[in-house]
Structures are given as C-alpha cells and as structure tokens.
C-alpha cells in the first residue's frame, strides 16, 4: 500500500524506473500520466500497484511489488495488462474491427 502511494507520483516513479534500467531514461514527468484500473467506475478485485501511460499512447508501464516469491506473478501481470489495455481502448476511443 505504501509502495503504491509513494510511486504514483510521476517524479518518484521515474526515479525508480531510472534505477531499474541500464540505459539512460528518455522520459520526463511531462511525458507520462497515471493510468490504472482504480480510475474506472467498476470496483476491481485485482489491482496492479503502479502504472503509467505515455501521453503519446505508445507505452504502458506496469509495476507490481511483491514482498515474497509468487509463482503466478507472470499470469497476474498478464491479467493486469489485459485490464489496462481494455481501459485504454475504452478511454481512447479506438475502434476495433474484427473481420
């Protein structure tokens, strides 16, 4: 809970991201905005810790903090990512046409 609250601030999140990367970070605070399933009207049982989307809609950054080893973390991240993609489709007005 503290982790999520602390890193939802873009400046702190970018600082964390910079320390996790080998290369220099090219994003600034102005390039990202918070983007998570908590911002939807529906109450979610599952919720990722911190996620941002770049303002050009090119990149969704998803972070999950675990204090213990979790063998199904890959599946959980996949589900969170699916929820974020669904939210992005709804909020961005993308029209998906399947033929």
Long-range contacts (C-beta under 8 A, 24 or more apart in sequence): 3-49, 3-50, 3-65, 4-49, 4-50, 4-65, 7-49, 7-50, 7-63, 8-34, 8-50, 10-34, 10-52, 13-50, 13-52, 13-61, 13-63, 16-63, 17-61, 27-54, 30-55, 31-55, 31-56, 32-61, 35-60, 35-84, 35-87, 35-88, 36-84, 37-80, 37-83, 37-84, 37-87, 39-87, 40-87, 44-83, 46-76, 46-79, 46-80, 46-83, 47-80, 48-77, 48-80, 48-84, 51-80, 51-84, 53-84, 53-88, 57-88, 57-92, 60-84, 60-85, 60-88
